[in-house]
Amino acid sequence: MRPAVVRLSLVLASLAVSVRAGTASVLVVTDLGDTAGPGQLRTLINTAAPGDTIVVPPGTITLAGGPDEDANATGDLDIHKSLTIVGAGAALTIVTTKHTDRVLDVHADGALVLSGVTLTDGAVDPATDMAGGAIRARGQLRLVLSVVQNSSSGGGGGIFVEPGGTLVVESSTIRDNTASGTFGGGAGVLNFGFAEIDDSTISGNQSIGGSSSDNGGGLENVGVASLTNVTISGNSAGRGGGVFQGASSDTLTLRNVTIAGNKARIAAGGLQDMAPATTHTNLINTIVAGNTSPASGDCDGTVNSLGHNLLQDTAGCTIAGDPTGNILGVNPHLLPLGDNGGPTWTMALKHTSAAVDAGSAAACPATDQRGVARPQDGDGDGTFVCDIGAFERSGSDRP
């Protein structure tokens, strides 16, 4: 069983234990409308006790109403307590506003675990609101086996994490979101708080703001962020088409991350680090390759190597720290973003890739982004060594 499926199974099992123990209630959505009727998602959120779980069946819930309301009476779903919401799977359970408001607002007094749901077609006015087209996380949000897509705002087109907010993303996809307006940064995710993203894909997001803040097509970090087994591809921005690390940010750590196929209109198609300190962006077992911009293609600024990284185009990029195992100026021979198994899409390594069996064993996660065990013998020499990047190639992978 894949790790992502195991996680969802554990969530469901824990619900059953909670019911038997009498410590919490499990509430089931029986009406997919949004008219304040009994059995509707919004109604159950309002009546649930802290610690309760709400199970949502297959179907589409279209939220009614507009923005600027925080009591969960209309518009986005406002979370002011500790809850778990479990859908039937991201392909089956869908929640949308059809561009009348953001979809989800987790307030500072809220803590939400959301699994098996797609949040789509959220929007706030990009001229006045930079706080998340689909999700605003002011409190604590854990997103599992879910999709955040097709949403827009002035910043954080998909997800915005406020200072003091916490975001944990597991085995999920953040795709095709837009940040525009004057600010226009962090089209996929804009983080001012704490963000941990694991086993996930950030793709097809675009920052198209009208100022110099048009940064971070996939991710803009102005707080603390940690990414493990993440693929960032097909995103675009003015600077930092894949990832943008702000000058006032704290730290960004990338472990077994693949940043490839992103574009920037000014500089740093892959990764832009504006921070003056050399230890703000830490890379280990990470690929930055095949990104494009008129200036520095893959990387711009100073990054801190913790070893075993592959950077194809280092023009404009200063690599400080530990050079052990680094591979520079080499094409990693990645296949296009696609379904290679697991809950999220990845970029497979060809058998000719220099990233195969070239990672650090000490930093190697137990599995790759898909849930395939690490390490594998990717080059067939009889030795099992961790690969660089989010994808672990096995001897049976072709080509």
C-alpha positions in Angstrom: 0.0 0.0 0.0 1.4 3.4 -0.9 2.3 5.8 1.9 -0.3 8.4 0.9 -3.0 5.7 1.0 -1.7 4.5 4.3 -2.0 8.0 5.7 -5.7 8.3 4.6 -6.4 4.8 6.0 -4.9 5.9 9.3 -7.0 9.0 9.4 -10.2 6.9 8.8 -9.1 4.3 11.4 -8.4 7.0 14.0 -12.0 8.3 13.4 -13.4 4.9 14.3 -11.3 4.8 17.4 -12.5 8.2 18.4 -16.1 7.3 18.0 -15.7 4.1 20.0 -13.9 6.0 22.8 -16.5 8.7 22.8 -14.0 11.4 22.6 -15.3 13.0 19.4 -18.1 12.8 16.9 -18.1 11.9 13.2 -20.6 14.0 11.2 -21.5 13.0 7.7 -22.5 15.5 5.0 -25.9 14.3 3.5 -26.7 17.4 1.4 -24.2 18.9 -1.1 -26.0 22.3 -1.1 -25.1 25.5 0.6 -28.4 27.0 1.8 -27.8 26.7 5.6 -29.8 23.4 5.5 -29.2 20.5 7.9 -26.6 18.0 6.7 -24.7 20.6 4.6 -20.9 21.1 5.0 -21.2 24.7 6.2 -23.9 23.8 8.7 -21.8 20.9 10.1 -18.8 23.1 10.4 -20.8 25.5 12.5 -22.4 22.9 14.7 -19.4 20.6 15.2 -17.6 20.5 18.5 -13.8 21.0 18.6 -12.1 17.8 17.7 -15.0 16.5 15.6 -14.6 15.0 12.1 -16.8 15.8 9.1 -17.0 13.2 6.3 -17.9 14.5 2.8 -19.1 12.1 0.1 -18.4 12.3 -3.6 -19.8 15.3 -5.4 -19.4 19.0 -5.9 -20.2 21.6 -3.3 -20.6 25.2 -4.7 -20.3 27.7 -1.9 -22.8 30.6 -2.1 -22.2 34.2 -1.3 -19.2 36.6 -1.5 -16.2 37.8 0.3 -15.6 39.8 3.5 -17.5 37.6 6.0 -15.7 35.7 8.7 -18.5 34.0 10.7 -19.0 31.1 8.2 -22.4 32.4 7.2 -21.7 32.8 3.5 -18.8 32.7 1.0 -15.7 30.8 2.0 -15.6 28.2 4.7 -14.4 29.8 7.9 -12.7 27.6 10.4 -12.6 28.8 14.1 -12.0 25.5 15.9 -10.1 22.2 15.6 -11.7 20.0 13.0 -10.9 17.2 10.5 -12.7 17.1 7.1 -12.3 13.9 5.1 -13.4 13.7 1.5 -13.9 10.7 -0.7 -10.7 11.5 -2.7 -9.5 14.6 -4.6 -11.0 13.3 -7.9 -14.4 12.8 -6.3 -15.0 15.4 -3.6 -14.8 19.0 -4.9 -15.5 22.3 -3.2 -15.7 25.5 -5.2 -16.9 29.1 -5.0 -16.9 29.6 -8.8 -14.6 32.7 -8.4 -16.9 34.6 -5.9 -14.6 34.2 -2.9 -11.7 32.1 -1.7 -12.7 28.6 -0.8 -11.2 28.1 2.7 -10.2 30.5 5.5 -8.5 28.9 8.5 -8.5 31.6 11.2 -6.0 32.1 14.0 -8.2 30.2 16.4 -8.7 27.3 13.9 -6.8 24.1 13.2 -7.9 21.9 10.3 -6.9 18.6 8.8 -8.3 18.4 5.3 -7.8 15.2 3.2 -9.2 13.8 0.0 -10.7 17.1 -1.4 -10.2 19.3 -4.4 -10.5 23.1 -3.7 -11.0 24.9 -7.0 -12.0 28.1 -8.7 -11.5 30.4 -5.7 -10.8 34.1 -6.2 -10.4 37.4 -4.4 -9.9 40.8 -5.9 -6.2 41.0 -6.9 -6.2 44.7 -6.6 -7.0 44.7 -2.9 -6.4 41.2 -1.6 -3.1 39.3 -1.6 -4.3 36.7 0.9 -5.0 33.5 -0.9 -7.2 32.7 -3.9 -8.2 29.2 -2.6 -6.9 29.1 0.9 -5.8 31.6 3.6 -4.0 29.9 6.6 -4.0 32.2 9.6 -4.1 29.3 12.0 -3.0 25.6 11.5 -3.8 23.7 8.3 -2.7 20.2 7.3 -3.6 19.3 3.7 -3.4 15.6 2.7 -4.0 13.9 -0.6 -5.8 17.0 -1.9 -5.6 19.4 -4.8 -5.6 23.2 -4.8 -6.2 24.6 -8.3 -7.5 27.2 -10.7 -7.7 30.0 -8.1 -6.4 33.6 -8.1 -5.6 36.6 -5.9 -3.2 39.4 -5.6 -0.7 37.1 -3.9 -0.8 33.4 -2.9 -3.0 32.5 -5.8 -3.4 29.0 -4.4 -2.5 29.3 -0.7 -1.5 32.2 1.5 0.1 31.6 4.9 -0.1 34.6 7.2 2.6 35.4 9.8 1.9 33.1 12.7 0.1 30.6 10.4 1.2 27.0 9.8 0.8 25.0 6.6 1.6 21.3 6.2 1.1 19.8 2.8 1.4 16.0 2.2 0.9 14.1 -1.1 -1.0 16.9 -2.7 -1.0 19.0 -5.8 -1.0 22.8 -6.1 -1.6 23.7 -9.8 -2.8 26.3 -12.3 -3.2 29.1 -9.8 -2.6 32.8 -10.6 -1.2 35.8 -8.6 -1.8 39.1 -10.3 -2.7 42.7 -9.4 0.0 45.1 -8.1 1.7 42.5 -5.9 1.3 39.3 -7.9 3.7 37.0 -5.9 3.6 33.4 -4.9 1.1 32.1 -7.4 1.1 28.6 -6.0 2.0 29.3 -2.4 3.0 32.6 -0.6 4.3 31.9 2.8 4.9 34.4 5.6 4.5 31.9 8.3 5.7 28.3 8.5 5.3 25.9 5.6 6.2 22.2 5.3 5.6 20.6 2.0 6.3 16.9 1.4 5.7 14.4 -1.4 3.8 17.0 -3.5 3.7 18.7 -6.8 3.6 22.5 -7.5 2.9 23.0 -11.2 1.5 25.4 -13.8 1.1 28.4 -11.5 1.9 31.9 -12.8 2.7 35.2 -11.1 1.7 38.1 -13.4 1.8 41.1 -11.1 2.4 44.6 -12.3 5.4 45.5 -10.1 8.8 44.3 -9.1 7.1 42.0 -6.6 6.0 39.7 -9.4 7.9 36.8 -7.9 7.7 33.1 -7.2 5.6 31.3 -9.7 5.5 28.1 -7.7 6.5 29.3 -4.2 7.4 32.6 -2.6 8.9 32.2 0.8 9.1 35.1 3.3 9.0 32.9 6.4 10.3 29.5 7.2 9.7 26.7 4.7 10.9 23.1 4.3 10.3 21.0 1.2 11.1 17.2 0.9 10.3 15.1 -2.2 8.6 17.9 -4.1 8.4 18.5 -7.8 8.2 22.2 -8.9 7.6 22.4 -12.7 5.9 24.5 -15.3 5.5 27.6 -13.2 6.3 31.2 -14.3 7.0 34.6 -12.7 9.0 37.8 -13.2 11.7 36.4 -10.9 12.0 32.9 -9.4 9.8 31.1 -11.8 9.9 28.0 -9.6 10.9 29.4 -6.2 11.5 32.9 -4.8 13.2 33.4 -1.5 12.5 36.9 -0.2 15.2 39.2 1.2 13.5 39.4 4.6 12.7 35.7 4.8 14.1 33.3 7.4 15.1 29.9 6.0 14.2 27.7 3.1 15.3 24.0 3.1 15.0 21.9 0.0 15.7 18.2 0.3 15.3 15.8 -2.6 13.4 18.5 -4.6 13.2 18.7 -8.3 12.9 22.3 -9.8 12.7 22.0 -13.5 10.9 23.4 -16.6 10.0 26.7 -15.0 10.3 30.2 -16.6 11.0 33.7 -15.5 10.6 36.9 -17.5 13.4 38.8 -15.8 15.8 36.3 -14.0 16.1 33.0 -12.3 13.8 30.7 -14.1 14.3 28.1 -11.3 15.4 29.5 -8.0 15.9 33.2 -6.9 17.4 34.0 -3.5 17.3 37.6 -2.6 18.4 37.1 1.1 21.8 38.7 1.9 22.9 35.8 4.2 24.4 32.7 2.7 22.5 30.2 4.8 18.9 31.3 4.0 18.4 28.8 1.2 19.7 25.3 2.0 19.9 22.6 -0.7 20.6 18.9 -0.3 20.0 16.1 -2.9 18.2 18.7 -5.0 17.9 19.2 -8.8 17.7 22.7 -10.3 17.8 22.3 -14.1 16.2 23.0 -17.4 14.6 26.4 -16.2 14.7 29.4 -18.5 14.9 33.2 -18.2 16.6 36.1 -20.2 19.3 36.3 -17.5 20.1 33.4 -15.1 18.3 30.3 -16.2 18.3 28.0 -13.2 19.5 30.0 -10.2 20.2 33.6 -9.1 21.7 34.8 -5.8 23.5 32.8 -3.2 22.5 29.3 -2.0 23.9 27.2 0.7 24.8 23.7 -0.4 24.5 20.8 2.1 25.9 18.5 -0.6 24.8 16.3 -3.4 22.9 18.8 -5.6 22.7 18.9 -9.4 22.6 22.5 -10.8 22.7 22.6 -14.6 23.1 26.4 -15.2 25.0 28.1 -12.5 25.3 31.5 -14.2 24.2 34.2 -11.7 24.3 31.8 -8.8 26.8 31.6 -6.0 27.0 28.2 -4.3 28.3 28.4 -0.8 28.6 25.7 1.8 29.5 22.0 1.3 30.5 21.1 -2.3 30.6 17.4 -1.6 28.8 15.4 -4.3 27.6 18.5 -6.2 27.2 18.1 -10.0 27.4 21.4 -11.9 26.8 22.2 -15.5 25.2 18.8 -16.4 21.8 18.0 -17.9 20.0 15.6 -15.5 18.0 14.0 -18.3 14.6 14.4 -16.8 11.5 13.1 -18.5 8.5 15.5 -18.7 6.1 15.9 -15.7 3.7 13.0 -15.7 2.0 10.1 -13.9 4.8 7.8 -12.8 2.7 6.2 -10.0 1.8 7.6 -6.6 -0.8 10.3 -5.9 1.2 13.2 -7.5 3.0 13.7 -10.8 6.8 13.6 -11.0 9.6 14.0 -13.4 11.3 10.6 -13.9 15.0 10.2 -14.3 16.3 8.6 -17.5 18.8 5.8 -17.1 21.5 8.2 -18.4 20.9 10.8 -15.7 23.9 11.8 -13.5 21.4 12.2 -10.6 20.9 8.4 -10.4 22.7 6.9 -7.4 24.4 10.2 -6.7 22.6 11.4 -3.5 23.6 11.6 0.1 22.7 8.5 2.1 22.6 10.5 5.3 19.9 12.8 4.0 18.0 10.3 2.0 14.3 10.1 2.9 12.7 6.7 3.4 10.7 7.0 0.2 10.6 9.2 -2.9 7.7 11.5 -3.8 5.7 8.5 -5.2 6.1 6.4 -2.1 8.8 4.2 -3.7 11.4 3.0 -1.2 14.8 4.7 -1.1 17.5 3.8 -1.9 17.3 1.8 -5.1 19.9 0.4 -7.5 19.1 2.8 -10.3 22.1 2.2 -12.4 22.2 -1.6 -12.0 25.7 -1.8 -10.6 24.5 -3.8 -7.6 24.8 -1.0 -5.1 21.7 0.8 -3.6 22.3 4.6 -3.5 19.8 7.4 -3.1 19.1 9.5 -6.2 19.2 13.3 -6.3 15.7 14.9 -6.7 12.2 13.9 -5.9 12.1 10.7 -8.1 14.0 7.5 -7.1 14.8 5.4 -10.2 14.7 1.6 -9.8 16.3 -0.9 -12.1 12.9 -1.7 -13.6 12.2 1.9 -14.7 12.3 2.6 -18.4 13.7 4.3 -20.4 
